[in-house]
Amino acid sequence: MANIPIWPGSSSFIPGNTPFGFYDNDYAFQIDADKVAKFCAQRLGYPIMEVELQDIHFYTAFEEAITTYGNELYAYKIQQDYLSFEGSSTSINVNNAIITPSFASIVRMSEQYGEEAGSGGNITWIRGLLPMTASVQDYDLNAWALSNNITGGIEIKRIFYESDPAIVRYFDPYAGTGTGMQQLLDNFGWGNYSPAINFLLMPINYDLQKIQAIEFNDQIRKSQFSFELVNNQLRIFPTPKLDRNLSIQYILKEDRLNNGIVSASNQVTNISNVPFTNPVYSQINSVGKQWIYEYVLAICKETLGLIRGKYQTVPIPNSEATLNHGDLLADARAEKLALIERLRTYLGDTSRTKLLEARALEADYKQKEMQQVPLPIYVY
């Protein structure tokens, strides 16, 4: 035990004394490194007790504590603002950036709803023509796709098989709702005008009722233009009377499978490449530094416990001394967990949601306080 180097009581930090050198060139780190070493040694019992640590142990613990602090802080920031980070450039250091919440990712996710409605998204709707044959009611769209060299399968989105709109038969006496005013329009010289001329003579609800009457008449008394689509097997109603082309819109199934997968080599794609770097020690305030000092002490206590555990007893004249490695390890690990929990709780309490809740509660209390102020009475 006597040959183990122990803390001599002072140290002199130089760049290169830490394993990674993250903060070695920071002047504030260089100044505080020896102060932290002295602080930890004295908290561990020096000079009353020997401390079986060297300066590099204190420096290593100091570097680890700062890095741990930064990791916890930036992991919290990533969790809070990841939707705003995703898709942004990885070349911008965001350590000290003010992150304004953005709708970019939300819009990108919601585009898929518009895709199903044909009003957005990033899947192309393709138009095709399906030859219909007179007296043939059933059509296999999968076979049609293969005949047009379309592989991988298709998903039908729209089929344009409808009757003429009711407005084109607004004045049709055979529609069952003829108004008999076509001759009247001709006499006034308005026969070449669109039915919109009626808007000057009739209320709009009259036109709506007529259009609904025509559509209802077709639905009840006639075989409506409709279709049934099951597993890309199309059945047409009524049976076509003539050979003609039916317009359809579809998407490729492989496009749906690959939907949303975009190569982005210089953009944030996951939490591992959000461009945070190690914190700048000199920019950490006193609250953060105090947490770091306490965490350094816990690390040094753990390291000292591991070293003393190798020599559980030390021979002394006429007896042996038992070292306290077990207590050191238990205390150190409990302190590290407590410090991490304290930091996470503090970060959680300063989240955007918590701060807005506190601001709203403060506003309520102010309102209640103002209600206690007596109102002046004016006498005229």
C-alpha positions in Angstrom: 0.0 0.0 0.0 2.9 2.3 0.7 4.0 2.2 -2.9 0.6 3.5 -4.3 1.0 7.1 -5.5 -1.4 9.3 -3.5 -2.6 12.9 -3.9 0.3 15.2 -3.0 -1.9 18.1 -2.1 -1.6 20.2 -5.3 -1.5 19.8 -9.0 -0.8 21.7 -12.2 -3.0 21.1 -15.2 -1.7 21.2 -18.7 -3.5 20.4 -22.0 -3.3 16.7 -22.7 -4.0 15.5 -19.1 -7.6 14.4 -19.9 -8.4 11.3 -22.0 -10.3 13.1 -24.8 -9.2 16.7 -24.5 -12.7 18.0 -25.1 -12.1 21.1 -22.9 -8.3 21.3 -22.5 -8.0 24.5 -24.6 -10.8 26.3 -22.7 -9.0 28.7 -20.4 -11.8 28.5 -17.8 -11.4 24.7 -17.7 -7.6 25.0 -17.3 -8.1 27.3 -14.3 -10.8 25.3 -12.6 -9.2 21.9 -13.2 -6.8 22.2 -10.3 -9.4 23.9 -8.1 -11.8 21.0 -8.7 -9.0 18.6 -7.9 -8.3 20.4 -4.6 -12.1 20.5 -3.8 -12.6 16.8 -4.3 -9.4 15.8 -2.4 -10.5 17.8 0.6 -14.0 16.5 0.5 -12.6 13.0 0.5 -10.6 13.7 3.7 -7.3 15.2 2.7 -5.0 16.1 4.5 -6.3 14.2 7.5 -6.7 11.1 5.4 -4.6 10.0 2.4 -6.4 10.0 -0.9 -5.2 7.3 -3.2 -5.8 9.3 -6.4 -3.6 11.3 -8.7 -4.3 14.5 -10.5 -5.3 12.7 -13.8 -8.1 11.0 -11.9 -9.6 14.4 -10.9 -9.1 15.8 -14.4 -10.8 12.7 -16.0 -13.7 13.0 -13.7 -14.0 16.7 -14.4 -14.1 16.1 -18.2 -16.7 13.3 -17.7 -18.9 15.4 -15.5 -19.0 18.3 -18.0 -19.8 15.9 -20.9 -22.5 14.2 -18.8 -24.1 17.5 -18.1 -24.1 18.4 -21.8 -25.5 15.1 -22.8 -28.4 15.4 -20.4 -29.1 19.0 -21.4 -29.0 18.4 -25.2 -30.9 15.1 -25.0 -33.6 17.1 -23.3 -33.5 19.7 -26.1 -33.6 17.0 -28.8 -36.7 15.5 -27.1 -38.4 18.9 -26.9 -37.7 20.0 -30.4 -37.1 17.0 -32.6 -40.0 17.7 -34.9 -38.4 21.1 -35.7 -34.9 19.5 -36.1 -35.9 16.7 -38.5 -35.0 17.6 -42.0 -32.8 20.5 -41.1 -29.1 20.8 -42.0 -26.5 18.9 -40.0 -23.8 21.5 -40.7 -25.2 24.1 -38.3 -24.2 23.9 -34.7 -27.3 24.3 -32.6 -25.7 24.4 -29.1 -26.7 28.1 -28.7 -29.5 28.3 -31.3 -33.0 29.5 -30.4 -35.3 26.8 -31.8 -38.6 28.2 -33.1 -41.2 25.4 -33.3 -41.9 24.7 -37.0 -44.9 23.1 -38.8 -42.5 21.6 -41.4 -42.5 18.1 -40.0 -46.2 18.2 -39.1 -47.2 19.3 -42.6 -44.9 16.6 -44.0 -46.7 13.9 -41.9 -50.2 15.2 -42.7 -49.6 15.3 -46.4 -50.4 11.6 -46.5 -54.0 12.3 -45.5 -54.3 14.6 -48.6 -52.7 11.8 -50.6 -55.7 9.5 -50.0 -58.0 12.3 -51.0 -56.1 13.2 -54.1 -55.2 16.6 -52.9 -51.6 16.2 -51.7 -48.9 13.8 -50.7 -45.9 12.6 -52.7 -47.3 9.6 -54.6 -48.2 10.3 -58.2 -51.7 9.5 -59.4 -51.4 8.0 -62.9 -54.3 8.3 -65.5 -55.1 5.3 -67.7 -57.7 4.3 -70.3 -59.6 1.0 -69.8 -61.2 -0.2 -73.1 -64.8 -1.2 -72.4 -66.6 -3.5 -74.8 -70.3 -3.4 -75.5 -72.3 -6.0 -73.5 -69.3 -6.8 -71.2 -69.9 -5.8 -67.6 -66.9 -7.3 -65.8 -63.2 -6.2 -66.2 -60.0 -7.4 -64.5 -57.8 -4.4 -63.8 -54.9 -6.5 -62.7 -54.9 -8.1 -66.1 -55.2 -4.7 -67.7 -52.1 -3.5 -65.8 -50.0 -6.5 -67.0 -51.1 -5.9 -70.5 -49.8 -2.4 -70.2 -46.5 -3.6 -68.8 -47.3 -2.3 -65.3 -45.7 -4.6 -62.8 -45.8 -4.7 -59.0 -49.5 -4.2 -58.8 -51.8 -1.1 -58.9 -54.2 0.5 -56.5 -57.2 2.1 -58.1 -58.0 5.6 -56.8 -60.8 6.9 -59.1 -63.0 5.6 -61.8 -64.7 8.2 -64.1 -68.0 6.5 -64.8 -70.8 8.9 -64.2 -73.9 10.2 -65.8 -74.1 13.7 -67.2 -74.5 16.3 -64.6 -78.1 17.3 -63.9 -77.5 20.9 -64.9 -77.2 20.0 -68.6 -80.8 18.7 -68.4 -82.1 21.6 -66.5 -84.5 22.5 -69.3 -85.0 19.0 -70.6 -88.8 18.3 -70.6 -88.1 14.5 -70.7 -86.3 14.8 -67.3 -89.6 15.0 -65.6 -89.0 18.4 -64.2 -89.3 20.7 -67.3 -90.3 24.2 -66.5 -91.7 25.1 -69.9 -89.9 28.4 -69.9 -87.5 27.7 -72.8 -89.9 29.4 -75.3 -90.2 32.4 -73.0 -86.4 32.8 -72.9 -86.4 32.6 -76.7 -89.0 35.4 -76.9 -86.9 37.6 -74.8 -83.8 36.9 -76.9 -82.1 34.9 -74.1 -82.3 31.5 -75.6 -78.5 31.4 -76.4 -77.6 32.2 -72.8 -76.7 29.7 -70.1 -79.2 28.7 -67.5 -77.5 31.2 -65.2 -79.9 33.8 -66.6 -82.6 32.2 -64.4 -80.7 33.4 -61.4 -82.1 36.8 -62.2 -85.6 35.5 -62.2 -85.7 32.7 -59.6 -84.2 32.2 -56.1 -81.2 29.9 -55.9 -83.1 27.3 -53.8 -85.4 26.8 -56.8 -82.5 25.8 -59.0 -81.1 23.4 -56.3 -84.5 21.7 -55.9 -84.8 21.2 -59.7 -81.3 19.6 -59.9 -82.0 17.4 -56.9 -85.3 16.3 -58.5 -83.5 15.3 -61.7 -80.9 13.3 -59.8 -83.5 11.6 -57.6 -85.6 10.8 -60.7 -82.6 9.1 -62.3 -81.8 7.2 -59.1 -85.3 5.8 -58.6 -86.6 5.3 -62.2 -83.5 4.5 -64.1 -80.4 2.2 -63.9 -77.9 4.6 -62.5 -74.3 4.9 -63.8 -72.3 3.1 -61.1 -69.7 0.5 -60.5 -68.4 -2.0 -58.0 -64.7 -2.5 -57.4 -63.5 -5.5 -55.3 -59.8 -6.6 -55.4 -59.3 -4.7 -58.7 -62.2 -6.6 -60.3 -64.5 -4.0 -61.8 -68.2 -4.4 -62.6 -70.0 -1.7 -64.5 -73.7 -0.7 -64.1 -75.5 -0.6 -66.4 -73.9 -2.9 -68.9 -72.2 -0.8 -71.6 -74.1 -0.4 -74.9 -71.1 0.8 -76.9 -67.4 0.2 -77.1 -65.7 3.1 -75.4 -62.7 4.0 -73.2 -63.2 4.4 -69.4 -60.8 6.8 -67.7 -59.3 5.6 -64.4 -56.7 6.9 -62.0 -54.3 4.6 -60.0 -51.1 4.5 -58.1 -48.3 1.9 -58.2 -48.1 -0.2 -55.1 -44.3 0.0 -55.0 -44.7 3.8 -54.7 -46.8 3.3 -51.6 -44.2 0.9 -50.1 -41.4 3.4 -50.8 -43.5 6.4 -49.8 -41.7 8.7 -47.3 -38.3 7.1 -47.7 -36.0 9.9 -48.9 -32.2 9.9 -48.9 -30.9 12.8 -46.9 -27.2 12.7 -46.4 -26.8 16.2 -45.0 -30.0 16.5 -43.0 -31.2 15.5 -39.6 -32.7 12.0 -39.9 -32.6 10.8 -36.3 -31.6 11.8 -32.8 -28.0 10.7 -33.4 -27.2 13.4 -36.0 -28.9 16.4 -34.5 -25.9 18.8 -34.6 -25.2 19.3 -30.9 -21.6 19.3 -29.8 -20.0 19.2 -26.3 -20.8 22.3 -24.3 -18.3 25.2 -24.0 -17.3 25.0 -20.3 -16.7 28.7 -20.0 -20.3 29.4 -21.1 -21.9 27.3 -18.4 -23.4 29.4 -15.6 -22.8 28.9 -11.9 -25.9 26.7 -11.5 -24.6 24.2 -14.0 -21.0 24.4 -12.7 -22.1 23.6 -9.2 -23.9 20.4 -10.5 -20.7 19.5 -12.4 -18.6 19.9 -9.2 -20.9 17.6 -7.3 -20.9 15.1 -10.0 -17.0 15.2 -10.2 -16.9 14.4 -6.5 -19.2 11.5 -6.9 -17.1 10.1 -9.7 -13.9 10.5 -7.7 -15.5 8.9 -4.7 -16.5 5.9 -6.9 -12.9 5.7 -8.3 -11.4 5.8 -4.9 -13.8 3.1 -3.7 -12.7 0.9 -6.6 -9.0 1.5 -5.8 -9.5 0.8 -2.1 -11.5 -2.3 -2.9 -8.3 -3.9 -4.3 -6.6 -3.5 -0.8 -9.5 -4.2 1.6 -7.1 -4.3 4.6 -3.9 -2.5 5.3 -1.4 -3.9 7.8 -0.5 -1.6 10.7 1.6 -2.3 13.8 0.1 -5.2 15.7 -3.1 -5.1 13.6 -4.9 -4.4 10.3 -7.0 -1.5 9.1 -10.1 -2.1 7.0 -10.7 0.4 4.2 -14.1 1.8 3.5 -14.4 0.9 -0.2 -17.9 -0.5 0.2 -19.3 2.7 1.7 -17.5 4.8 -0.9 -19.0 2.8 -3.8 -22.5 2.8 -2.4 -22.5 6.5 -1.6 -21.0 7.4 -5.0 -23.5 5.5 -7.1 -26.4 6.8 -5.1 -25.2 10.4 -5.4 -24.7 10.0 -9.2 -28.2 8.7 -9.6 -29.6 11.5 -7.4 -27.7 14.2 -9.3 -29.0 12.8 -12.7 -32.5 12.7 -11.4 -32.3 16.2 -10.0 -31.0 17.6 -13.3 -33.7 15.8 -15.3 -36.4 17.1 -13.0 -35.1 20.6 -13.3 -35.0 20.3 -17.1 -38.6 18.8 -17.1 -39.8 21.7 -15.0 -38.5 24.2 -17.5 -40.1 22.5 -20.5 -42.2 24.6 -22.8 -45.4 23.0 -21.6 -44.6 23.5 -17.9 -43.6 27.1 -18.3 -46.8 27.9 -20.2 -48.8 26.2 -17.5 -47.0 28.2 -14.8 -47.5 31.4 -16.8 -51.3 30.7 -17.1 -51.5 29.9 -13.4 -49.7 33.1 -12.6 -52.1 35.1 -14.7 -55.1 33.5 -12.9 -53.6 34.5 -9.5 -52.9 38.0 -10.7 -56.5 38.3 -11.8 -57.8 37.1 -8.4 -55.4 39.6 -6.7 -56.7 42.4 -8.8 -60.2 41.6 -7.8 -59.3 42.4 -4.2 -58.4 46.0 -5.1 -61.3 48.3 -4.0 -63.0 50.2 -6.8 -63.2 54.0 -6.3 -66.7 55.6 -6.0 -67.1 58.8 -8.0 -69.7 61.4 -6.8 -70.9 63.9 -9.3 
